[in-house]
Amino acid sequence: MFLKINGYDVILPSAEANTFIAEQITKVIQRDVTESEFLRNLDTFIVPL
């Protein structure tokens, strides 16, 4: 929702990308990756509307 308000969206082009992001969400919650690493991984899927 925050992204759309600011003119962006998250596009996951494949099942592999969806799985990758799900794994990254789990890792950041468990503190296996830092927030900055998570955001860097997510950044490639954020696109302008």
Order of alpha helices (4+ residues) and beta strands (2+ residues): alpha-beta-alpha-alpha-beta
